[in-house]
Amino acid sequence: MSHLRKKVIAANWKMNMTASEVTAYLTNFLEEIKTVLAVDVILIPSFTSLPKSSELLALIPGIYLGAQNISSHDKGAFTGEISAAMLRDLFVRYVLIGHSERRHLFGETNDLIHAKIAIAHRHEIRPILCIGETLEERLAGKEKQVLEQQLREALTGFSLEQLANTIVAYEPVWAIGTGKTPTLDQAEESHLFIRSTLAQLSNSTTAQKIRLQYGGSVTPANTREFLSAPNIDGVLVGSASLDPRTFAQIFLQAQHA
């Protein structure tokens, strides 16, 4: 079934790169990749880099803009927050929600994540829901329990169409920025479990439409291997996406996977 789902690679720049650095990055990246065909590319810069990125990507098909976070409120007295309407105004199509750094450093709960997903859907921004277990949870044999709770509490109550328009990114917390990665068998086992849980939350047809990404120490060397797994439809790239040529190599591996 995986061939029915278009592959999707995303670059999460986190708190790196200023607006003035974006032009050089995109120039170099586009030189390397030439055209985007078989793969959707999502660039997720900092908030201050969104306007410049939006302007530069306006005429480039197949490359979409994502945001790193979204407010769970529509508007009002929420100093420092960024609303869905503000993101839509910049032609943002995707938004990361529930990244492990938001969960662990900023205390985001599954309830808050659910509220953010709801507001994203209401404004027709596609959520990329990040889930994953810590090393402690994996060693205790609780990873499936953790993943199921994160999925159920974040996604219960949405329509089949909304679920089909959601990307789920599996990022084992112990693999993010550590250079450690799960084996291909471990990664596929987790993605298969995620898809079967999504089928329980929706139905098997909808679950087959939902694109699943792997994230955590993704490199050009391991991209094609991860994408060879039946239930892995893309990668969410952190530090390796900060170099345009490295990210282009990941793209080219995905294009030919």
N, C-alpha and C positions, 0 to 999 in steps of 0.2 A: 504493500500500500504506500510505502514511503515516496514512490515516484510521483504520487498525486500531490504531494506537498512541495511547494517551491522552497528551495533552500534559502536560509536567511542568516547573514552574518552581521553582527553589530559591534561597533567600537564604542566602548565606554571610557571616555577620557578622564572621568572622575575630576578631581580638582587640579587639572593641569591644562596648560595651553591658554593663552590670551587670545582675544579677538584678532589682534594684529598678527598672530602667528598662524591663523587659520588659512589665510590665502596661500602661503607657501606650502603648507601641508597638503591642501587640496590640489594644488598645481602638480606637486610631485606624485600624489596618489593617482590622479587621473592620467598622468603620463604613463604610469606603470600598467594600469588596468585596461586602458583603451576603451572597451565598451562593456556594459553590464547587461548580460542576457539571462543566464540560467539561475542567477542568484539575486535575491534582494539584499541591498546593503543599507544598513541603518547607522548613521553617524550620530553619536550622543555626546555633544560637547558641553562645556559649562554654560550656565545661563547667560553670562555676559558675551559668550561667543555665538549664541543662537542667531541674533540678527544678521551678522556677517555671514554665517554658514548658510542661512536661509537664502540670502541674496545670491550667494555663489552657486547654490545647488538648484536654483529655480528652473534652470533650463536643462538639467541633467536627469534623464529618465533612469529609473532603477535604483537611485540613491535617495534615501529618505532621511528626514531629520527626526531625531528623538530627543527627549528631555530626560534629565537624571532624576526628576522628582516632580511632584504635583501637589497642590494643596487639596485637602479634602473639603474645602469650603469654596463656594462660588465666588464670593467677593466680600469685602468688609474690613473690619478692624483686626487684621491679622498681619501685623508688621513683619516684613521679611519673607512672606509667603508668595508663591507664584501660582496664579489661577489657571484653570483649563482654558478660559477665554483668552488669556494673555498668550498661552502657547499656541492656540489655534490661529491667533493673529499673526504669528510668525511661521505659519504653515508647518507646525510640528505635527507629525503623523503618529508617532509612537512615544511612549513614556515608560521608563523603568520604574517599577513599583516593588517595594519590599526587598531591595538589595540588602545583602547581609550587613553591609556597613551601616545602612539606615536602621536595620533591626538592632544590631549589637552596639553601635556607637551612639545612636540617637533614640533608642528605646521604642522603635515602631512596633506596634502590636498587630496581630492578625486582623483585629477589628478595624484598626485605622487603615490597614492595607486594603481591606474590603471596601471601605468608604472611598478610598482614592481610586480604586478600580471602577467603582460605580460612577464617580464623577467623570472619569476619563471616557467611559462608554457613552455617557450622556452627551458629551461634547465631540463624540466620534473621533477620539484619539485612542489608538490601540494600545492596551497595556502589555508590557513585558513583565510578567510576574516572576520574581526571583524567589526560588526556594532552595533549601539545602541544609544539611546537617553539619554539626561541628564534629571534630575528631573524637571528642569525648562521647558524643551520642553514637557515632559509628562503632567505636570500640565496645560500647555497652550493648550493641546489637539493636539499637532503637531507631536506626535511620529511616526505616519504612514508616514507623509510627509517627516520626517527626514530619516526614514529607506528607503523609496523609492528612495530618492535622493542619499543616500550613495550607494545603490545597483546599480542604473542606471549608476552613474558616475564611479563606480569602475569596472563594468562588461560588459558594452556595447562594442560590437565589437569582442567578443571572440566566438570561434566555439562551437558547441553543445558539442563536446567531451571535450573541455577545461572546459566548465561550469560544465559538469557532474563530472569532476575530481577536482572540487573546493568544499571545505567545507565552509559553512557560519556559523559563530558563532554570535548569538545574545547575546550581553552583555549590558543590560541597565546600563548606566554609574552610575546611582544612587544606583545600587546593588553591585558594585565591591568593595569588602573589607569593606563593611559597615555593613554586617550582615542582611541587608534588602533584601528581595527577592520579586518578583512579585508573586501574587497568581498563581496557576496552570492555571486557566482560562485566566489570563492576559498573561502568558507566551505562552500558546497555541495559543491565538488570534494573538500575534505578529509573531509566527512561521508560522501560516497559511497565514498571510498577506505576509510574506517574500516568501513563496513558490508560492503564486499566482503572486507576482511581478516577480519572477524568470521565471514563465511560460510565462509571457508577454515578457520577454527578450529572451526566447528560445522557448520552446513549453511545453505542459503539460507532455509529456513523459520524456523529459530531466529534468524538474523541479522535477519530482518524483524520479529521480536518485540522486539528490543533497542532501548530508547529512547536516542536520542543527543541530548545537549544542546550548545548553543554557549555558551561563556563568554568574557568579555573585553570590558570597557567596554560592557556591555549597558545600554541606557537605554529609557525609554518610547518615544523617537523611532525606535529601530531594532528593537524587539522584533518587531513584526508582519512587518517585512521578512524578518528571519532565519527566522521561523516559516513563511514562505511557501515556503521551500525544501523539496523532497520528503523529504530525509533529515534535516532538523532538527526534532526533536520537542519541544524545550524550550530553556530558557535557565537558566544558572547565573549568578546575579547577585551581584556583590561590593558595591562602595561604594554603588551606587544602591539597594541593599536596606536601607541603614541608616536611610533616611527612610521611615516607613510609608506616606506618601501617594505617594511616588515608586514604591515597590514595588507598591502597589495599582494604580497606573497601568500598570505592566508587566504585572501580572496581568490587568487588563481588556483590554489589547492582545492578550494571549495567548488570553484567553477568546473573542475575536472574530476571531482569525487564521484 
